[in-house]
């Protein structure tokens, strides 16, 4: 969740808490009660979307690294056998393709690794059955191919997760628009009813409408968080 959205969510919850704590004061005003009900539902939806968004990339990178480490030994085993086979059959290109250090393998990015995997799969299709003299049985080739496919899938997962996360970000933005409308168009305007009759309620509501940025850079002579109030209930905005 973006910092700005998180700060807004805190403000929304503070507004709802103030309103709920003074329910007896507005219970007889149907439009106000309806707005508070809609606000509570909208905040719950926003919270749910935020949790889904944050869960999308959790553990994905760790799983990717684990899969790459698992396939690393198999790759080096195949590289060694294919390099030697290239020497035996006099295929310089095959030998050079598979003369690779594990450090070079680890430095490859996702795109380069995918290309590398494709090349290994192509070479195994051509020479896989000829690797038995080097200790690589058809069963080992099959096992390595399975590991390679699992690693390829793991490489694609972070990108897929980021795409899904962007979708949830868009949904979060849409939900904040809905909540802003409930607060600005309905609650803010009706709060004027309580400005003189219930000044304490009005003041608490006004304070709740502030957005506090605890991460804002502060001057050296101030320890107070940065406080902004883009919309106050008595200014008609």
Order of alpha helices (4+ residues) and beta strands (2+ residues): alpha-alpha-alpha-alpha-alpha-alpha-alpha-alpha-alpha-beta-beta
